Each structure stands twice: as C-alpha cells, then as structure tokens.
Amino acid sequence: MVPFIAFLSAFIIAMIFAIVRWRVFKLKKDRARLEAEVRNRTRTIAAQVKN
C-alpha cells in the first residue's frame, strides 16, 4: 500500500507541475500575440494621424 501511495503522490505532484508549466507557456504565448497586436494597431493609428 505504501508504494502505491508514494507513486500516487509523485504522480499528483508531477501533474500539478505539468499544468503550471503549460499555463505559463500559454500565458507567454498570449502575451507575445497581444504585444504584436498592440504594435500593429499603434502603427496604424500613427499612420492615420500623419495623414
């Protein structure tokens, strides 16, 4: 029973770690996409102001 509990504990910890890493990766990806969109819109607004 003890090896099963140890395995289950390790599995749960590994799953939590994997979920956190996936979430951080997704947040970084979304942040990069949003920053690119802001740059593009800023460029568009700046071009409109010049005209």
mmCIF file of the C-alpha atoms, coordinates in Angstrom:
data_MODEL
# 
_entry.id   MODEL 
# 
loop_
_atom_site.group_PDB 
_atom_site.id 
_atom_site.type_symbol 
_atom_site.label_atom_id 
_atom_site.label_alt_id 
_atom_site.label_comp_id 
_atom_site.label_asym_id 
_atom_site.label_entity_id 
_atom_site.label_seq_id 
_atom_site.pdbx_PDB_ins_code 
_atom_site.Cartn_x 
_atom_site.Cartn_y 
_atom_site.Cartn_z 
_atom_site.occupancy 
_atom_site.B_iso_or_equiv 
_atom_site.pdbx_formal_charge 
_atom_site.auth_seq_id 
_atom_site.auth_comp_id 
_atom_site.auth_asym_id 
_atom_site.auth_atom_id 
_atom_site.pdbx_PDB_model_num 
ATOM 1  C CA . MET A 1 1  ? 0.000  0.000  0.000   1.00 0.00 ? 1  MET A CA 1 
ATOM 2  C CA . VAL A 1 2  ? 2.838  2.420  0.808   1.00 0.00 ? 2  VAL A CA 1 
ATOM 3  C CA . PRO A 1 3  ? 4.439  2.143  -2.681  1.00 0.00 ? 3  PRO A CA 1 
ATOM 4  C CA . PHE A 1 4  ? 1.057  2.901  -4.240  1.00 0.00 ? 4  PHE A CA 1 
ATOM 5  C CA . ILE A 1 5  ? 0.596  5.994  -2.081  1.00 0.00 ? 5  ILE A CA 1 
ATOM 6  C CA . ALA A 1 6  ? 4.136  7.143  -2.905  1.00 0.00 ? 6  ALA A CA 1 
ATOM 7  C CA . PHE A 1 7  ? 3.503  6.611  -6.627  1.00 0.00 ? 7  PHE A CA 1 
ATOM 8  C CA . LEU A 1 8  ? 0.165  8.396  -6.440  1.00 0.00 ? 8  LEU A CA 1 
ATOM 9  C CA . SER A 1 9  ? 1.718  11.329 -4.570  1.00 0.00 ? 9  SER A CA 1 
ATOM 10 C CA . ALA A 1 10 ? 4.525  11.602 -7.106  1.00 0.00 ? 10 ALA A CA 1 
ATOM 11 C CA . PHE A 1 11 ? 2.010  11.415 -9.948  1.00 0.00 ? 11 PHE A CA 1 
ATOM 12 C CA . ILE A 1 12 ? -0.145 14.180 -8.481  1.00 0.00 ? 12 ILE A CA 1 
ATOM 13 C CA . ILE A 1 13 ? 2.890  16.413 -7.924  1.00 0.00 ? 13 ILE A CA 1 
ATOM 14 C CA . ALA A 1 14 ? 4.071  15.768 -11.498 1.00 0.00 ? 14 ALA A CA 1 
ATOM 15 C CA . MET A 1 15 ? 0.617  16.594 -12.879 1.00 0.00 ? 15 MET A CA 1 
ATOM 16 C CA . ILE A 1 16 ? 0.457  19.857 -10.931 1.00 0.00 ? 16 ILE A CA 1 
ATOM 17 C CA . PHE A 1 17 ? 3.939  20.764 -12.180 1.00 0.00 ? 17 PHE A CA 1 
ATOM 18 C CA . ALA A 1 18 ? 2.945  19.960 -15.781 1.00 0.00 ? 18 ALA A CA 1 
ATOM 19 C CA . ILE A 1 19 ? -0.245 22.027 -15.542 1.00 0.00 ? 19 ILE A CA 1 
ATOM 20 C CA . VAL A 1 20 ? 1.635  25.017 -14.139 1.00 0.00 ? 20 VAL A CA 1 
ATOM 21 C CA . ARG A 1 21 ? 4.272  24.799 -16.882 1.00 0.00 ? 21 ARG A CA 1 
ATOM 22 C CA . TRP A 1 22 ? 1.590  24.524 -19.584 1.00 0.00 ? 22 TRP A CA 1 
ATOM 23 C CA . ARG A 1 23 ? -0.248 27.545 -18.168 1.00 0.00 ? 23 ARG A CA 1 
ATOM 24 C CA . VAL A 1 24 ? 2.929  29.652 -18.045 1.00 0.00 ? 24 VAL A CA 1 
ATOM 25 C CA . PHE A 1 25 ? 3.741  28.657 -21.642 1.00 0.00 ? 25 PHE A CA 1 
ATOM 26 C CA . LYS A 1 26 ? 0.230  29.608 -22.766 1.00 0.00 ? 26 LYS A CA 1 
ATOM 27 C CA . LEU A 1 27 ? 0.360  32.945 -20.931 1.00 0.00 ? 27 LEU A CA 1 
ATOM 28 C CA . LYS A 1 28 ? 3.711  33.825 -22.536 1.00 0.00 ? 28 LYS A CA 1 
ATOM 29 C CA . LYS A 1 29 ? 2.374  32.903 -25.962 1.00 0.00 ? 29 LYS A CA 1 
ATOM 30 C CA . ASP A 1 30 ? -0.768 35.006 -25.460 1.00 0.00 ? 30 ASP A CA 1 
ATOM 31 C CA . ARG A 1 31 ? 1.290  37.926 -24.170 1.00 0.00 ? 31 ARG A CA 1 
ATOM 32 C CA . ALA A 1 32 ? 3.534  37.871 -27.241 1.00 0.00 ? 32 ALA A CA 1 
ATOM 33 C CA . ARG A 1 33 ? 0.487  37.775 -29.524 1.00 0.00 ? 33 ARG A CA 1 
ATOM 34 C CA . LEU A 1 34 ? -1.143 40.693 -27.720 1.00 0.00 ? 34 LEU A CA 1 
ATOM 35 C CA . GLU A 1 35 ? 2.059  42.752 -27.777 1.00 0.00 ? 35 GLU A CA 1 
ATOM 36 C CA . ALA A 1 36 ? 2.314  42.204 -31.540 1.00 0.00 ? 36 ALA A CA 1 
ATOM 37 C CA . GLU A 1 37 ? -1.300 43.256 -31.971 1.00 0.00 ? 37 GLU A CA 1 
ATOM 38 C CA . VAL A 1 38 ? -0.728 46.414 -29.913 1.00 0.00 ? 38 VAL A CA 1 
ATOM 39 C CA . ARG A 1 39 ? 2.335  47.271 -32.037 1.00 0.00 ? 39 ARG A CA 1 
ATOM 40 C CA . ASN A 1 40 ? 0.329  46.813 -35.236 1.00 0.00 ? 40 ASN A CA 1 
ATOM 41 C CA . ARG A 1 41 ? -2.578 48.932 -34.026 1.00 0.00 ? 41 ARG A CA 1 
ATOM 42 C CA . THR A 1 42 ? -0.226 51.624 -32.744 1.00 0.00 ? 42 THR A CA 1 
ATOM 43 C CA . ARG A 1 43 ? 1.456  51.689 -36.158 1.00 0.00 ? 43 ARG A CA 1 
ATOM 44 C CA . THR A 1 44 ? -1.964 52.007 -37.830 1.00 0.00 ? 44 THR A CA 1 
ATOM 45 C CA . ILE A 1 45 ? -3.032 54.860 -35.561 1.00 0.00 ? 45 ILE A CA 1 
ATOM 46 C CA . ALA A 1 46 ? 0.277  56.648 -36.074 1.00 0.00 ? 46 ALA A CA 1 
ATOM 47 C CA . ALA A 1 47 ? -0.161 56.363 -39.863 1.00 0.00 ? 47 ALA A CA 1 
ATOM 48 C CA . GLN A 1 48 ? -3.708 57.750 -39.619 1.00 0.00 ? 48 GLN A CA 1 
ATOM 49 C CA . VAL A 1 49 ? -2.542 60.713 -37.524 1.00 0.00 ? 49 VAL A CA 1 
ATOM 50 C CA . LYS A 1 50 ? 0.131  61.595 -40.119 1.00 0.00 ? 50 LYS A CA 1 
ATOM 51 C CA . ASN A 1 51 ? -2.474 61.724 -42.903 1.00 0.00 ? 51 ASN A CA 1 
# 
